[in-house]
Amino acid sequence: MTKLKPEYAHLRLTDRIEPGVRVLLIGINPGVTSAFTGHHFAGPTNRFWRLLFESGIVPEPVTHVDDVRLPQWGIGMTNLVARPSPGIDVLKPAEYIEGWRILEQKIAKYRPAIVAFVGVTMYRALWRVLGHTDAPDIKPGFQQATVHGARMFVLPNPSGRNANFTYAEMLEAFRSLRRAIRRLPASAQRRQDRHRRAGAASAESTAAGRGRLSPAAGTTERTTTSPPAAAPSRTAPRRRGSSRS
């Protein structure tokens, strides 16, 4: 007897990333509510959007329907695993491996200054691929690894079911990210602005050749970064993560 797939199995969220984003937020995979609404972190008990505003990362109150606006504040959003599920226990090891391969390509393409994993357990699942030789003691904040020049940051999972952190601790972690964003050098912002303009110019040029306009797109070249404190490896992760969106 063939097992029927749930009605949300084919649904996928759209990445909220544009050339020039300074921070890329990473969830583990979409929850069922997010899959049906088409927006990130849409679960009714998830505190992600409240934390984003109260920490000062965004300047006004927002909800999941505002995820399309994040790039205007220099923030991008995607997931490690694309397929939605009611919990992460159903995700297969191969999905984490494939998810990292795709995520690493996005980091290379958009070149954010900071990549923030929304969930401690997710970073723990990737520590090998991120270049650590031993399992690190992972706490919220910056980690000793970089990928394509982006520094790795860890935030607590904002799910209402996360009992490992109080709301005050979650808020302090988000505020720490906000302080890190404000410390980014102006030179980095100018490079990202040039990257954004170059992508827009390239898209307009291509569209003009076809006789119509198309949305701006970023360049796709890869760069070689200087060795980080824990130089990133390109091998696949062996463990699973646990952030939800």
C-alpha positions as CSV (number, residue, x, y, z in Angstrom):
1,M,0.0,0.0,0.0
2,T,1.4,3.3,-1.1
3,K,1.7,5.9,1.7
4,L,0.2,9.2,0.7
5,K,2.3,12.3,1.0
6,P,1.0,15.1,3.2
7,E,-0.7,17.9,1.3
8,Y,2.2,20.3,2.2
9,A,5.0,18.0,1.0
10,H,5.4,19.8,-2.3
11,L,5.4,23.3,-0.9
12,R,8.6,25.4,-0.8
13,L,9.4,28.8,0.6
14,T,11.0,31.6,-1.4
15,D,14.4,32.8,-0.3
16,R,14.4,36.4,0.8
17,I,17.8,37.3,-0.5
18,E,19.0,40.1,-2.7
19,P,22.5,41.3,-3.7
20,G,23.9,43.5,-1.0
21,V,22.5,41.8,2.1
22,R,24.9,42.1,5.0
23,V,23.4,39.4,7.2
24,L,22.0,36.0,6.1
25,L,19.6,34.3,8.5
26,I,19.4,30.5,8.3
27,G,16.5,28.4,9.6
28,I,16.6,24.6,9.6
29,N,13.5,23.9,7.5
30,P,10.0,25.3,7.1
31,G,7.3,24.3,9.5
32,V,3.8,23.3,8.2
33,T,2.3,26.7,9.0
34,S,5.2,28.4,7.1
35,A,4.6,26.1,4.1
36,F,1.0,26.9,3.9
37,T,1.4,30.7,4.3
38,G,4.5,30.9,2.1
39,H,6.3,33.0,4.8
40,H,9.3,32.2,7.0
41,F,8.9,31.7,10.8
42,A,5.1,31.8,10.6
43,G,4.3,29.4,13.5
44,P,1.9,31.1,16.0
45,T,4.2,30.4,19.0
46,N,7.4,31.3,17.3
47,R,9.0,34.5,18.7
48,F,11.4,35.2,15.9
49,W,9.7,38.4,14.6
50,R,9.1,39.8,18.0
51,L,12.8,39.3,18.8
52,L,13.9,40.8,15.5
53,F,12.1,44.1,16.4
54,E,12.7,44.3,20.1
55,S,16.4,43.7,19.6
56,G,16.6,46.6,17.2
57,I,17.6,44.6,14.1
58,V,14.6,45.9,12.3
59,P,13.2,49.4,12.9
60,E,9.5,48.6,13.2
61,P,7.2,45.8,14.4
62,V,7.0,43.0,11.8
63,T,5.3,39.6,11.3
64,H,6.0,36.7,9.0
65,V,4.2,38.5,6.1
66,D,6.9,41.1,6.2
67,D,9.7,38.6,5.4
68,V,9.7,40.0,1.8
69,R,10.9,43.4,3.3
70,L,14.0,42.0,5.0
71,P,16.4,42.8,2.2
72,Q,15.6,46.5,2.4
73,W,17.2,46.4,5.9
74,G,20.2,44.4,4.6
75,I,18.9,41.1,5.8
76,G,18.5,37.9,3.8
77,M,16.7,34.7,4.9
78,T,16.8,31.1,3.7
79,N,16.6,27.5,5.2
80,L,19.2,24.7,5.4
81,V,16.6,22.1,4.2
82,A,13.9,23.2,1.8
83,R,11.1,20.7,2.4
84,P,8.6,21.4,5.2
85,S,7.8,19.1,8.1
86,P,6.0,19.2,11.4
87,G,9.3,18.4,13.2
88,I,13.0,17.9,12.4
89,D,13.0,14.3,13.5
90,V,11.8,13.3,10.0
91,L,14.7,14.9,8.2
92,K,17.2,12.5,6.7
93,P,21.0,12.9,7.0
94,A,21.3,13.2,3.2
95,E,19.1,16.3,3.3
96,Y,21.5,18.1,5.7
97,I,24.4,17.2,3.3
98,E,22.5,18.5,0.3
99,G,21.3,21.5,2.2
100,W,24.8,22.6,3.2
101,R,26.0,22.3,-0.4
102,I,23.3,24.6,-1.6
103,L,23.7,27.0,1.3
104,E,27.4,27.3,0.8
105,Q,26.8,28.3,-2.8
106,K,24.4,31.0,-1.7
107,I,27.0,32.4,0.7
108,A,29.5,32.4,-2.1
109,K,27.0,34.2,-4.4
110,Y,25.7,36.9,-2.1
111,R,28.7,37.4,0.1
112,P,27.0,38.5,3.4
113,A,29.3,39.7,6.2
114,I,27.5,37.6,8.8
115,V,25.7,34.2,8.5
116,A,23.4,33.7,11.5
117,F,22.2,30.2,12.3
118,V,18.8,30.4,14.0
119,G,19.4,27.5,16.4
120,V,22.3,26.2,18.4
121,T,21.7,22.6,17.4
122,M,21.9,23.4,13.7
123,Y,25.4,24.8,14.1
124,R,26.3,21.7,16.1
125,A,25.2,19.5,13.1
126,L,27.5,21.5,10.8
127,W,30.7,21.9,13.0
128,R,32.7,19.5,10.9
129,V,31.9,21.1,7.6
130,L,32.6,24.5,9.2
131,G,36.2,23.4,9.9
132,H,36.3,22.6,13.6
133,T,38.6,19.7,14.4
134,D,36.8,19.0,17.7
135,A,33.2,19.4,18.6
136,P,33.0,23.0,19.9
137,D,31.2,24.3,23.0
138,I,28.6,26.2,21.1
139,K,27.0,29.3,22.7
140,P,25.0,32.1,21.1
141,G,27.3,34.7,19.4
142,F,30.2,34.5,16.9
143,Q,31.8,31.2,16.3
144,Q,35.4,30.4,15.3
145,A,34.7,29.8,11.6
146,T,34.2,31.7,8.4
147,V,32.9,30.7,5.0
148,H,33.6,32.8,1.9
149,G,34.5,35.6,4.2
150,A,31.3,35.5,6.2
151,R,31.6,35.2,10.0
152,M,29.4,32.5,11.6
153,F,26.9,33.6,14.3
154,V,24.5,31.5,16.4
155,L,21.2,32.6,17.7
156,P,18.9,30.5,20.0
157,N,16.0,28.8,18.4
158,P,13.0,31.2,19.0
159,S,10.4,28.4,19.0
160,G,7.9,28.5,21.9
161,R,9.0,25.0,22.6
162,N,12.6,25.9,23.3
163,A,13.1,25.6,27.1
164,N,16.9,25.9,26.9
165,F,16.8,29.7,26.8
166,T,14.6,32.2,28.5
167,Y,13.1,35.0,26.4
168,A,15.5,37.5,28.1
169,E,18.5,35.3,27.0
170,M,17.1,35.0,23.5
171,L,16.6,38.8,23.3
172,E,20.2,39.4,24.5
173,A,21.5,37.1,21.7
174,F,19.5,39.0,19.1
175,R,20.8,42.3,20.5
176,S,24.3,41.0,20.3
177,L,23.7,40.3,16.6
178,R,22.3,43.9,16.2
179,R,25.5,45.3,17.8
180,A,27.6,43.2,15.4
181,I,25.7,44.5,12.4
182,R,26.3,48.1,13.5
183,R,30.0,47.4,13.9
184,L,30.4,46.3,10.3
185,P,32.9,48.5,8.5
186,A,31.7,51.1,6.1
187,S,34.1,49.6,3.5
188,A,32.2,46.3,3.6
189,Q,28.9,48.2,3.0
190,R,30.5,50.0,0.0
191,R,31.6,46.7,-1.4
192,Q,28.1,45.2,-1.0
193,D,26.6,48.3,-2.6
194,R,28.9,47.9,-5.6
195,H,27.9,44.2,-5.7
196,R,24.2,45.2,-5.7
197,R,24.6,47.8,-8.4
198,A,26.7,45.5,-10.6
199,G,24.0,42.8,-10.3
200,A,21.3,45.3,-11.2
201,A,23.3,46.6,-14.2
202,S,23.9,43.1,-15.4
203,A,20.3,42.1,-15.2
204,E,19.1,45.3,-17.0
205,S,21.7,44.7,-19.7
206,T,20.5,41.2,-20.3
207,A,16.9,42.2,-20.2
208,A,17.5,45.0,-22.7
209,G,19.0,42.4,-25.1
210,R,15.7,40.5,-24.8
211,G,13.7,43.6,-25.2
212,R,12.2,43.6,-21.7
213,L,13.1,44.3,-18.1
214,S,13.7,41.6,-15.5
215,P,14.4,41.7,-11.8
216,A,18.0,42.5,-10.7
217,A,20.2,39.6,-10.0
218,G,23.6,39.3,-8.2
219,T,26.8,38.1,-9.7
220,T,27.7,34.5,-9.2
221,E,31.5,34.4,-9.0
222,R,33.2,32.6,-6.1
223,T,36.0,34.0,-4.0
224,T,38.8,32.6,-2.0
225,T,38.9,33.8,1.5
226,S,41.8,34.1,4.0
227,P,42.0,31.1,6.4
228,P,39.7,31.6,9.4
229,A,40.5,30.7,13.0
230,A,38.9,27.3,12.1
231,A,39.4,27.0,8.3
232,P,36.2,25.9,6.6
233,S,36.2,22.4,5.2
234,R,34.0,21.4,2.3
235,T,33.0,18.0,3.6
236,A,29.4,17.2,4.5
237,P,28.0,17.4,8.1
238,R,27.4,14.2,10.0
239,R,24.8,15.4,12.5
240,R,21.4,17.0,12.4
241,G,20.3,20.6,13.3
242,S,17.2,21.8,15.1
243,S,16.1,25.3,14.2
244,R,12.6,25.7,12.9
245,S,10.9,28.3,10.7
